[in-house]
Each structure stands twice: as C-alpha cells, then as structure tokens.
Amino acid sequence: MKTLVKVIFTSSFFYSLIRVATPLVLASLGAVITSNAGITNIGIEGIMLISALAGVFASAFLGGPWVGLLVAILVGVICSLLIGYVSMSLKADSVLTCIAFNTMAVGGTVYFMYAVVKDKGTTLALDSGKLPSIPIPIIEEIPVLGKILSNHNILSYVSFFMVFVVYILLYKTPLGLRIRSAGKDPKALSSVGVSLLKTRYIALAISGVLGGIAGAFMSMGYVTWFSKNMTAGRGFIALAADAMGNSTPIGATMASLLFAVAEALSYGLQVTTFPPELVQMLPYMATIVGLILYSIKRNADKAK
Amino acid sequence: MAMNMNAKVDRYNRYFSIIRFVVAVFIAFFISFVIMAFSTEHPFSALLNLFIGPFTTLRRFSTVLETAIPLTFAGLSVCVMFKARQFNLASEGGFFLGALTSAIVAIYMPLPPVLSIILALFLAGIVGSLVCGIPGICKVKWNSSELVLSLMLNYVALYIGTFIFNQVAKDPSSAYSASFPFREGVNLGNLIPKTRLHYGIFLVAVFVVFTWQFIYKTKWGMKLRIVGENLKFGKYVGIGTTGIIMMSQLLGGFIAGVGGGAEMLGMYSRFQWSALPGYGFDGVVLNILAKENPAYIPIAAFAVAYLRIGADYMYKKSDVASEIVAIIEALVIVLVAANAFLEKYHHKVITRVTAGDKGGKE
C-alpha cells in the first residue's frame, strides 16, 4: 500500500497520466462522433494502427513529423471512408467489416513495414522524428503543477482542445444536430431532406481525423517509431470509454482518463515487486469493471 | 409453372453466389498482386510460390492440415455464438486459457495418458466456457456490450494466463520461456511420420458433425436459430431466450477451449505461448467465408491454412512478407460480406429469367 501511494503521489505519475490518456481521449472522441451518428466504429483500432505507420513513413521520406501528422490524418480519413463505403454503400455487416479491417491493419502494417525497412518488428531503422513537446510559459514555473502540465507533446494539448471542439461541433452546430439525428432518428433526418448516408460519411471522416491524430501520436509522440500492433487494443478501450461516457464528449473523456489512470499505474508499478503480468492487466480489467458497473447503473436507471 | 420458375430462380441464385465468391477471390488476389508489385521485382514468381508452396513437400502439405485444425475449432466456436447474434469474440481468450489448462493437466496429472488427455481436453473446454460465458452473462443480465467486453476480456485472459503460467508451470531450467514438459504419452500422437499431423484431426471432425447436428437437427438448435434471427419473436413464442443465448455462449466457449487443448496436446510438448494466438478473429473470418454453416467451416479453414502456409513459403523464397495474406483475406471477406457487391448484375439476371419464363407461357 505504501508503495502504491509512493507511485501515485508523484508529479511524474500525473505527467505520464496525461501522456497515456492522449491517444485514448482522441480515439474515444472519434468513437463518440460515430456512435452519435448510429455507427459502432470498431475499426478505430485499425485506423490508429495504419495512421501510425503512415505517419512514420511520411515523416521519414516526405519531410518531417508535421507532414507525417498530415498524412496520418489523411490516411485516417481514407480508412474511415473505406469502412463506410463497404458497410453502408456495399451493405456489408458493419461489425464484420470492422473486424476484417482490423485484422488487415495488423497484418497489412507488418507487410508494408517489412517491404520498406526489412523488419517485421519495428521501424527503429528509420529516422522518423517526433512532434515537438511544448513548454507552457507561466505554468512551467509553478513548482509541482508545472512538471505535470508543461512540456507535453503538442498532440496531448490538441487532444484536450479537441474535447471542446467535438462538444461544440455536436451540440452547437447544424452539422452536430444532423449527426445526432442520424443516430437517434434517421427517418426524421431524411424527412427534412438531409441525406443520412452523407451525414454518416461525414461523421466517419471526422472520426478518421481523430483516429489519425491518435495514431500519429502513438508513433511520433508517445514513442518515435512504429512497432507491430503498437495500439494494443487502445481503440477498443476507446470504444468502451464511449459506451461508459454515454457517447458524450465529456463523459467519454472522463472514462478515458479513468482507464489512463489504470495504465499509468501499470507503468508506475512496474518498478515495484508486484507481478508484472497482473500490472499489465490493469487497464483492461479496469475497463471491464467500469463497463459492467456502467451497465448495471444504466439498467437501474431504466427500471426507475 | 410457378414452381418451375421458383426452382429456376433458386438455381440462378446459387450460381450467382458461386460467381460472386469467385469474382471476390479474383479481385482480392488482383489487388494484392498490385500491392506486391510495389515491393518486389518478381511479383509473378512470388504469387506462384504462394500457390505451389503447400505442395512442395509432404511436410508443408501436412502443415496446412495441422493449421486447419485449430482454425476449424475457432470457426465452430464463433459459429455457435454468432448464431445467437452475439458478437462475442472471447473465443480468443478461451482458446488461450484452454490451451494453458490442458498443458497444466498434461504436466501434473498422474493418470494413465488416455485419461489425462480426456481430462485435459474436458477441463480446457470448461475453462473456455467460463471465459466466453462472462460477456454472455453480462449481456443477458445487464445488456453490456458483449463485443467490447469480450475484446477487453481477451487481454485479461492473456495476462492472467501468463501469470498462472509463470507461477505454476514455467520450467526455470528452460532456455526460453516454456513450461515443464508434458508427461510421457500425454499427447495426441502422430498420424504420419515426419509430420506433426495428430489425432486432433479426428476430434475436430467429430466436433464439426456434432455442431452441425446440434444447430440444424435438435430442438435447442432450432430455438437458437430462432432467437438469433428474431429475438422478439423468440420471446413471443415462449422460448427462454436468456437461457438459449447463455447456452450458445457456453457451448461456443467449450469448443474454443477444447480447440486450445487439442492444439496444445497435438502440436507441442511444452506450453510456450506468450501472446494471444489470434484464433478468435480467425473464427469470425471463417464464418463469413462459410456463411455461418458448420459444414463449410473445415473447407474455409483449409483454404485459409493453405494461403498462410503458401505465404510462409513465398516469404522464404521471394522475400515478400507473408502478412500479405492478411490483406488478401480481408479483401475476400469484405467482398463476400458485402450484400450489394454485384447485386445490380444479379438483379438483371433474375429479372431476365423471370421475364423469360413469362414469355414462354404466352
């Protein structure tokens, strides 16, 4: 217990909390947008993975991490639209489409990684660079807070900014209204002459942007290389966060932070004598417990 | 005449689904070929190696069959669970923990080998049931998303399994991370010398027949199909839908667990898995190819295994990463699962057939 307290009450724990929360927040916002439009986008896992690799390649061969970020976003959008095309225009089951897509993402990224760097594990051989970390002028000077909040990767700040962007988009713009109607009442949407298909494509594209940024963060911020299956289920955790957060941007962000605590704790505990496998299990276990508690509560609310 | 026309339409529908499948496979290979052309100067020889690979030696061909065994188990497991329209992907975790369970029994249980094997497979099945039952029970009780839950559960199964493995089964004298060896004779034997083909192939055949019989020939299977196709209707006609859904998840988990056990006792003499084997997702892939019919799952499993072994050979000979198979598989699946793919053409043919029939009557 003492070690646990020691692990948690350090500025480095809270610093790493923000770091590990970044991809979860971004991806869960992506999941929030699509589930508001009535689509369960399990493909977000694969989108992140493919974007992460595309970002590394673009950064190494086309001109640095900023180009990498741009390409990662672009690839995220393309993947998202592809999923949409297959599941909506070609009318394949969306869950099956996404499972197929994720399977392809895991194998496909390894294929292209091997084709380019002749390595099936990582792209360490490539000098692909990193998006900058930003020191925040005044906050930086504050003793503990500065260490926690300042000097994060720029995408970490972007991710928390995105929470507000997505909030405003969903609740304060006509597009947001359309997206929400596409999920809640598609017929009403068509009756006022808005295309359901088009609205859902737009929602998917936005979630592709967010998934792309999340992927770029994984390979050009979190670490500076791509490695096989590096997302390790973060896209799935994001879906769980979306479910727990009742598909609201704030709720999903809170849930993401909760899972991030479990993940940050697992890194903090790695230096202790606690069995490492059980430590690694923590974020996933926390997600399961969180999801079940959420469902029980939702059922109880309904019963009332 | 109407009967005749229906039969004709049926026949054309069947032709159409075959044509669609062939076209899907062709397109998938074509796109993959184009992708390969970017990464190798000899895409033709790479593709050739992919196709002839499994036939180059007896050992390689038997590897196809060996690979098809766990795939078939995974396919059957997912088939039973998906029949209830539950997107439960915990087969993956069930497979992993089933394999570990059978390994522990095989290491420690001082019984005659045959009894050990039976006990190992049975316990593996029970563990598989437990794993797949968790998302099932949360779904029927609290309406949790079985999909997300099972995805998370697979990771938990991996880490708990690794923990148990390190605590009770790991051989400290082994150079790599492996368990103590299984007891003498506790394995599924060897069918053909110089290969690793084992008696699990008969076991899986039994499971195919059993699963097909269960789904299409028993009262429970019928209820399962009704619940899967229309839950409300199932409730309305008085089927205990909760019980049926749970039964299918437990049964699917049992098959996954036994599959893990059979793979472990058939192919290995020590437990040495350190990552999830991926069979849960493979099971989904197989069900799309086999149209969720247990009778077709072994065929689909053989095809997928064939591709993978061919790809390994191609990797050795042509230096094209074997993971290209993941792209080929995904493309085939997507095109097969896409209802609208070639639908315009289908519509045209059917219209012509029915119109022609009318013309004949006049």
Contacts between the chains, C-beta under 8 A, distances in Angstrom:
chain1	res1	chain2	res2	distance
A	40	B	147	7.6
A	42	B	147	7.1
A	86	B	334	5.2
A	86	B	338	6.0
A	89	B	340	6.8
A	90	B	334	7.7
A	90	B	338	3.6
A	90	B	339	7.3
A	90	B	340	4.7
A	90	B	341	5.6
A	91	B	338	6.3
A	91	B	339	4.1
A	91	B	340	4.2
A	92	B	334	6.1
A	92	B	337	4.0
A	92	B	338	4.1
A	92	B	339	6.6
A	93	B	337	6.0
A	95	B	87	5.4
A	95	B	147	6.9
A	96	B	284	6.7
A	96	B	288	5.9
A	96	B	333	7.3
A	96	B	337	5.2
A	97	B	334	6.2
A	97	B	337	6.7
A	99	B	89	7.7
A	99	B	281	6.2
A	99	B	284	5.1
A	99	B	285	7.8
A	100	B	284	7.9
A	100	B	285	6.9
A	100	B	288	7.4
A	100	B	329	7.6
A	100	B	330	4.6
A	100	B	333	4.4
A	100	B	334	5.4
A	100	B	337	7.3
A	101	B	330	6.6
A	101	B	334	7.8
A	102	B	281	7.5
A	103	B	281	5.3
A	103	B	285	6.7
A	103	B	326	5.9
A	103	B	329	6.9
A	103	B	330	5.9
A	104	B	326	5.3
A	104	B	327	5.6
A	104	B	329	7.4
A	104	B	330	3.3
A	104	B	331	7.8
A	106	B	326	6.6
A	107	B	323	4.0
A	107	B	324	7.7
A	107	B	325	6.7
A	107	B	326	2.1
A	107	B	327	6.5
A	107	B	329	7.9
A	107	B	330	7.9
A	108	B	323	6.8
A	108	B	326	5.7
A	108	B	327	5.1
A	108	B	330	7.7
A	110	B	321	6.3
A	110	B	323	4.3
A	110	B	326	7.8
A	111	B	35	7.8
A	111	B	39	7.9
A	111	B	321	4.7
A	111	B	323	4.0
A	111	B	324	5.2
A	111	B	326	7.1
A	111	B	327	6.6
A	112	B	39	7.8
A	114	B	321	3.7
A	114	B	323	7.1
A	115	B	38	7.3
A	115	B	39	3.6
A	115	B	320	7.7
A	115	B	321	6.5
A	120	B	321	6.6
A	120	B	323	7.7
A	233	B	151	6.7
A	233	B	152	7.4
A	233	B	155	5.8
A	236	B	148	6.4
A	236	B	151	4.3
A	236	B	152	6.6
A	237	B	152	7.3
A	239	B	145	8.0
A	239	B	148	5.1
A	239	B	151	7.8
A	240	B	145	8.0
A	240	B	148	4.8
A	240	B	152	6.4
A	243	B	145	5.6
A	243	B	148	6.0
A	275	B	163	5.8
A	275	B	166	7.7
A	277	B	159	4.6
A	277	B	160	7.5
A	277	B	162	4.5
A	277	B	163	4.1
A	277	B	166	6.8
A	278	B	159	6.7
A	278	B	160	7.8
A	278	B	163	5.7
A	280	B	159	5.3
A	281	B	155	7.0
A	281	B	156	5.6
A	281	B	159	3.6
A	281	B	160	6.6
A	281	B	163	7.8
A	284	B	152	4.8
A	284	B	153	7.8
A	284	B	155	4.0
A	284	B	156	5.1
A	284	B	159	7.5
A	285	B	152	8.0
A	285	B	156	5.6
A	287	B	152	4.8
A	288	B	149	6.2
A	288	B	152	4.9
A	288	B	153	6.4
A	288	B	156	6.6
A	291	B	138	7.9
A	291	B	144	5.6
A	291	B	145	7.2
A	291	B	148	6.5
A	291	B	149	5.9
A	291	B	152	7.4
A	292	B	138	5.7
A	292	B	142	6.7
A	292	B	144	5.9
A	292	B	149	7.6
A	294	B	144	7.9
A	295	B	138	6.7
A	295	B	142	3.8
A	295	B	143	5.9
A	295	B	144	4.0
A	296	B	142	5.2
A	298	B	142	7.8
A	298	B	143	7.6
A	299	B	142	5.2
A	299	B	143	6.5
